[in-house]
Structure formats: structure tokens, C-alpha cells
Amino acid sequence: LSGLDPAQPYFQGTPPEVRLDKSDADFVDVIHTDSAPTIPNLGFGMRPAIGHIDFYPNGGEEMPGCAKNPVSQIVDLDGIWEGTRDFVACNHLRSYKYYSDSIIYPDGFLGYPCASYDLFQSGKCFPCPEEGCPNMGHYADKYKDKIKNDFMKLYLNTGEARDFPLWRYKVSVTLSGRSKVKGYVNIALYGTGGNSRQYQITKGTLKPDNTYTAYIDVETNVGKITKVKFLWNNNWINPTLPKLGAATVTVEAGQNR
């Protein structure tokens, strides 16, 4: 059984007989997309973990792309009818959109076991454990024989619009150069599965020999990495013409460590 943002009003806190519960089937997976409190946040979805595995994309409360202004949301790419529904219940309805996207992307929507979304965001729950990460949505049941805990909370990030899946990488850059400068460092990944756009790894004071690390959620599963593009910029003209390079760039993919 797959629960697509099970309803919160009149159901949260009720006995298992009344609401969705993991005793309802051999395997119950749940996607929570609108679990903020009903009052005052108008959250329609249930917060507690109630399945064998519970996914909390983007933390489970506010989904990217749902904060668009009302006009652009109602005159949506999917048409006025769907746009109007999205305006009223955008976070709640993301659950079925993620599910439908998951059918097309069997390797997408990896959920990382973690105690909280903040810990996930900071990289504390990266990479996937040895037994791998479950895929949120249609292929979640591939994981059912690997479950070790009574409740399993899983976190991931998604895109703002279709296509929703993102693939998580840890990127560390050690700089080379002669003097520290202010600016930013961007990295793009190239691989057998496709190329990514540029992602900012760090911004501020850039010191040679220092290592800067970021966790990036990439719109493409780049596969085996063949090339990394390194760019830095200090955003203003410096008469000393400072130079910075990348001594090393280390990339770790979440799904296969």
C-alpha cells in the first residue's frame, strides 16, 4: 500500500483502525508532502511515521515550486484546472506528482535514512547505507526485505517542477593558488548519464590549500563521471589578477557510495 500524503484533519492521532497504518498490508510506504500543522499552516497531510518506510521529501512540509505567485500558479503549464487545484493544495498534491514521476525514473527519488531533515541537509546522513536507499514512489517495495527498524524516516530533495527527481552528490574542492581572494566556486559534473548545470560549492573568502565541501542535488543522474568543470569568480576587476585552481576535486555519489 502506498500512502500519498495521508490526510491529517480528523485522522492524525486516531487509533490504527481509523487511519492508514503499517498493519494494513505486508508493506506500507508513505509520502508526506504537506505535514505542517493544519492550524495555522493549513497542512492537509499527516506528520507521524505510520508505514514501514516513510518519505519526507524536502522535509515534508513545504514543497519547492509551491510558493509561486497565485497568477502564475493558476495559469499553470498543466492548464487552468490543475493550476487552480495547485494553488489551493499544492503541497498536498505534490505526493501524486512525485509518484507518477517515480514510475518513469526507477533510479530516482532516493530516500536517505535520517533522524531529521536538518541532519539530512547538513550531510550527516550521506551516503546511502551499505544496503542502499529505498526509492520513493512506485519502486519503494524493492526495499521491503531490507527494513531493519520499526519505523524508518527517509529524507530527500526534489525539483520545483517536472521532472522532479534529483540525485545527491558530495563535492569537495581543494584550492591551489598563491593568495586568498573573495569570490565563489562553481562545479559542473559530466558523465556517461548526462551533464549537470553549475552548482555553487562555496562563496566568500577562498584560501589556497583549503578544502570546501557541499552537498548538491543534481537534476541528472550523471552516471560514471568523465569530467568536472571548475570555475571561480571574484565578481570584480582585481588589478593583481589573482589566480586560483583546483588541486583536487572529489565527487561521491549518494546511491553507490
C-alpha positions in Angstrom: 0.0 0.0 0.0 1.3 3.5 -0.9 0.0 6.4 1.1 0.1 9.7 -0.9 0.1 12.3 1.9 -2.5 10.6 4.1 -5.0 13.1 5.5 -4.3 14.9 8.8 -7.6 16.5 9.8 -9.8 14.0 11.7 -7.1 11.3 11.2 -3.9 12.3 12.9 -3.6 10.8 16.4 -6.5 8.4 15.9 -6.3 4.6 16.5 -4.7 2.5 13.7 -8.1 1.1 12.8 -9.3 4.5 11.7 -6.2 5.7 9.7 -3.6 4.3 7.4 -1.2 2.0 9.4 1.6 -0.4 8.6 -0.6 -3.2 9.9 -2.9 -2.7 6.8 -0.6 -4.6 4.4 2.6 -6.6 4.1 4.3 -3.4 3.0 3.2 0.2 3.5 5.2 3.1 2.2 4.1 6.7 2.7 5.0 10.0 1.1 4.5 13.1 3.4 4.3 16.4 1.4 2.0 18.6 3.5 2.6 17.8 7.1 2.7 21.3 8.6 0.1 21.8 11.4 -3.4 22.4 10.0 -3.8 25.4 12.2 -2.4 27.9 11.3 -0.4 26.4 8.3 -3.3 24.7 6.5 -1.4 21.4 6.4 -3.6 18.7 5.0 -1.2 15.7 5.5 -0.2 13.6 8.5 3.2 14.1 10.1 3.9 10.9 12.2 5.6 7.9 10.5 2.9 5.3 10.1 4.2 3.0 7.4 7.1 0.5 7.2 9.0 3.3 5.4 8.0 7.0 5.4 9.4 9.5 3.0 9.6 13.2 3.8 10.6 15.0 0.6 12.0 18.5 1.2 11.3 17.9 4.9 7.7 17.0 4.3 6.0 20.4 4.9 6.7 22.9 2.1 7.4 21.7 -1.4 9.6 23.7 -3.9 7.6 25.4 -6.6 4.5 25.8 -4.4 5.3 29.3 -3.3 4.8 30.7 -6.8 2.6 33.8 -7.1 -1.1 32.9 -7.5 -1.5 34.1 -11.1 1.4 32.0 -12.4 0.3 29.0 -10.5 -3.4 29.2 -11.7 -2.3 29.8 -15.3 -0.1 26.7 -15.0 1.6 24.7 -17.7 -0.8 21.9 -16.9 -3.8 24.1 -17.5 -6.1 26.3 -15.5 -8.0 23.4 -13.8 -4.8 21.8 -12.4 -3.3 25.2 -11.7 -6.2 26.2 -9.6 -6.0 22.9 -7.6 -2.3 23.5 -7.1 -3.0 27.0 -5.8 -5.4 25.6 -3.2 -3.5 22.4 -2.2 -0.1 22.5 -4.0 1.9 20.8 -1.2 -0.7 18.1 -0.7 -1.0 17.3 -4.4 2.8 17.0 -4.9 2.6 13.5 -3.5 0.8 12.0 -6.5 3.0 14.0 -8.9 6.2 12.6 -7.3 4.6 9.1 -7.5 3.8 9.5 -11.2 7.4 10.8 -11.9 8.8 7.8 -10.0 7.3 5.4 -12.5 9.4 7.0 -15.2 12.6 7.2 -13.1 13.3 3.8 -11.5 16.6 5.0 -10.1 15.2 8.4 -8.9 13.9 9.7 -5.6 16.4 8.0 -3.3 15.3 8.4 0.3 18.2 8.7 2.9 17.6 7.2 6.3 17.9 10.1 8.8 16.7 11.4 12.1 15.7 14.8 10.8 15.6 16.9 7.7 18.2 19.3 9.2 20.7 16.5 9.6 20.0 15.3 6.1 20.6 18.8 4.7 23.9 19.1 6.6 25.1 15.9 5.0 25.2 13.8 8.3 23.1 11.0 6.6 25.2 10.8 3.4 25.9 8.5 1.6 23.3 5.6 1.5 24.0 2.8 3.9 25.6 -0.4 2.6 22.2 -2.0 1.8 21.3 1.1 -0.3 18.5 3.6 -0.1 14.8 2.9 -1.0 13.3 4.8 -3.9 10.3 6.9 -3.0 7.2 6.1 -5.0 6.4 3.2 -7.3 9.6 1.2 -6.7 9.7 1.5 -2.9 8.7 -2.1 -2.5 12.1 -3.2 -3.9 13.4 -2.3 -0.4 10.9 -4.3 1.7 13.3 -7.1 2.6 16.0 -4.7 3.8 14.0 -2.9 6.6 15.6 -3.2 10.0 13.7 -0.7 12.2 10.0 -0.5 13.3 9.8 2.9 11.7 12.1 4.3 9.0 12.1 8.0 8.2 13.7 8.9 4.9 14.6 12.4 3.5 15.4 13.7 0.0 15.1 16.8 -2.1 13.1 17.3 -5.3 12.9 19.8 -8.1 10.5 22.7 -8.3 8.6 21.3 -11.3 8.6 18.2 -13.5 10.8 16.4 -13.8 11.0 16.2 -10.1 13.8 13.7 -9.2 17.3 14.9 -8.1 20.4 12.9 -7.5 22.6 13.8 -4.5 26.4 14.2 -4.6 29.0 15.3 -2.2 31.6 17.5 -3.8 34.9 18.6 -2.2 37.3 21.0 -3.8 40.8 21.7 -2.6 42.1 25.0 -4.0 45.5 25.9 -5.2 47.0 29.4 -5.6 49.2 32.0 -4.0 46.9 34.3 -2.2 43.4 34.3 -0.7 40.6 36.1 -2.5 36.9 36.7 -2.1 34.5 35.1 -4.6 32.7 31.9 -5.3 33.5 28.4 -6.7 31.2 26.6 -9.1 31.3 22.9 -10.2 29.5 21.1 -13.0 29.6 17.4 -13.5 29.9 15.5 -16.8 29.2 11.8 -17.0 28.0 8.8 -19.0 24.4 9.5 -18.0 24.5 13.2 -18.8 25.8 16.6 -17.7 24.7 18.8 -14.8 24.4 22.6 -14.7 26.8 24.6 -12.5 26.4 24.3 -8.7 27.9 26.7 -6.1 30.3 24.9 -3.7 31.3 27.8 -1.6 31.1 31.6 -1.5 33.2 34.2 0.5 36.9 34.0 1.3 38.7 31.5 -0.9 42.0 30.3 0.6 44.5 28.1 -1.3 45.1 24.7 0.2 41.7 24.8 2.0 39.0 22.2 1.1 35.4 23.3 0.6 32.6 20.7 0.6 29.0 21.0 -0.5 26.1 18.5 -0.9 24.4 19.1 -4.3 21.1 17.8 -5.6 21.6 17.4 -9.3 18.8 17.3 -11.9 20.5 14.4 -13.8 22.0 11.0 -12.7 25.3 11.7 -14.4 26.4 8.0 -14.1 30.2 7.4 -14.3 31.9 10.8 -14.1 34.1 11.6 -17.0 34.9 15.3 -16.4 34.4 18.0 -13.8 34.2 21.7 -14.8 35.7 24.1 -12.2 35.0 27.8 -12.2 35.7 30.5 -9.8 35.0 34.3 -10.0 35.6 37.2 -7.7 32.9 39.4 -9.3 35.1 42.4 -9.6 38.1 43.5 -11.5 41.3 43.0 -9.4 44.4 44.7 -10.8 46.6 42.0 -9.2 45.0 39.4 -11.4 44.7 36.7 -8.8 44.7 33.0 -10.0 43.1 30.1 -8.3 43.0 26.5 -9.4 41.6 23.2 -8.2 44.3 21.0 -6.7 41.8 18.2 -6.3 38.0 17.7 -6.8 36.4 14.7 -5.1 32.9 13.6 -6.0 30.9 11.0 -4.1 27.6 9.7 -5.4 25.0 9.0 -2.7 23.4 5.9 -4.2 26.6 3.8 -4.8 29.0 5.4 -2.3 
